[in-house]
Amino acid sequence: MAKPLIDAIDRKILTILQSNAHATSDEISREVGLSPSPCARRVRNLEEMGVIKSYVAVVDQVKVGLPISVFASIKLERQREEELDRFARAVQRWPEIVECYLMTGQRDYLLRIVVKDLEAYEAFLKRTLTRLEGVASIESSFALGQVKHAQPLPIE
């Protein structure tokens, strides 16, 4: 896949928007040294190229009653394409799974699951993950605390 062609000004724009998605074209233009119209055009181009995928509000999971993060390592019975695809489609349906990565090594997938308490995780595990065809094993690790969670990518 070809890399999108972005220059130093685009990188500055991305850095600004990652820290403040509400930044106006006027605010961004002052920081990058462009007038507002060309700046807005660049933002639109970055959106159209798919470099900017979406704008979201980052929500504190503890303050919304989801303090538990569980990292679940999943081993499938077979690693054939159809089994991998079936698992990937299934995790899309479950809002408790907020991140899912196809991995190398001993396990096939690493999931980050957020829940309100241990009972909620147990219910999720019993009603969903263990019932999914093709899952050979599940290894769960509970996060004791979050040391770092960075949204902005180190673009510059």
Secondary structure, DSSP 8 states (H G I E B T S, - for coil): -------HHHHHHHHHHHH-TT--HHHHHHHHT--HHHHHHHHHHHHHTTSS--------TTTTT--EEEEEEEEES---HHHHHHHHHHHHT-TTEEEEEE-SSS-SEEEEEEESSHHHHHHHHHHTGGGSTTEEEEEEEE-S--S----S----
